[in-house]
């Protein structure tokens, strides 16, 4: 079996049956196929690094069963006000100095209030002035808010669909799956790149994980970034006793995501603290090429930079520069 150049087709008509057929391939065949697709569109030894900051923590009115920031869950996390713009930009500068090329800012809201928008715009503008890509995750947006973010120069908007449409109501009841898709479509129509993925390990079935990928791969355009989160069970949430995800199943999912969305950055997101070096290495081979760096995500732990650097040295992986990130999204000639 040999890699055939230009063998991967950019498709938006994937079916669950096709996804299942890929997922159920012999493990080595699946990884080989995914790696060939990955190598066709990316340097296989480069990984894009983002850093994430919670700019407004806790007190969210949504009832997401996995989330420590939901006011409806019995966690010890207290609600806080939105951070000052200067503090956010100081943290962004530190992130750039440590090697991050994209700065992601998240707020625990159902949707932002118009009174908060000017500060958010200033954060985006400041991150751009530092020479970094900017990303925001703020919940649902109005068309007017999206245009304001676009005018401020926002590069990416993160809005995860979390799971399959079938299983969605088991995890969240305060909004609909269609609300998520509608927001993604509005963001894309405004010319902002979409970052959207989901979470595994919430009690869903394999078919739900695959349906989640199919939902993303059948959007009019694939998301530019696809974060795949492994659930970190948090005490006080309904999913505090969730069973861990099998590492081989997780790597299979990464491989299917790479094959179905060939030009997307597939990100190992939450849960890397629970992944062995071997699981991460297999994930990189299967097509994952983005991580969050820094020792904290929104409210949960993340591997220290020194641990990531050591793993990268062992694997011969280098951080992806901004030029490589941009080139991955240029249309083919």
PETA-V993454 format. One line per field, one symbol per residue. ss: DSSP state (h for helix, s for strand, l for the rest). phi: phi as a letter, one per 20 degrees, with the letter a starting at -180 (. if undefined). A space follows every 10 residues. Layout:
ss->???
phi->???
This chain:
ss->llllllllll lllllhhhhh hhhlllhhhh hhhhhhhhhh hllllsssss ssssssllls llllllllls llllllllll llllhhhhhh hhhhhhhlll lsssssslll sllhhhhhhh hhhhhhhhhl llssssslls llhhhhhhhh hhlllsssll lslllllhhh hlllllhhhh hhhhhhhhhl llsssllsss lllllhhhhh hhhhhhhlll llllssssss llllllllll llllllhhhh hhhhhhhhhh llllssssll lhhhllhhhh hhhhhhllls sssllsllll slllhhhhhh hhhhhllssl lhhhhhhlll lll
phi->.cfdfmeede cccfdfgfff ffgefggfff ffffffffff dcffdccfdd cdceebdmmf ffdgfedfef feeedefefc ffffgfffff fffffffeof dcddcccecf afegfeffff gfffffffff ndfdbcccnf cegfffffff ffofeccebf embfffegff dcdebdgfff fffgfffffe nefedbbacd odnfegffff fgffgffdfg cfgfccfdee gdfdgndgdf dfffefgfff fgfgffgfff cgdefedfdg offeefgfff ffffffpfbb bednebefcd fbgfgfffff fgffemecff efffgfffdf ffe
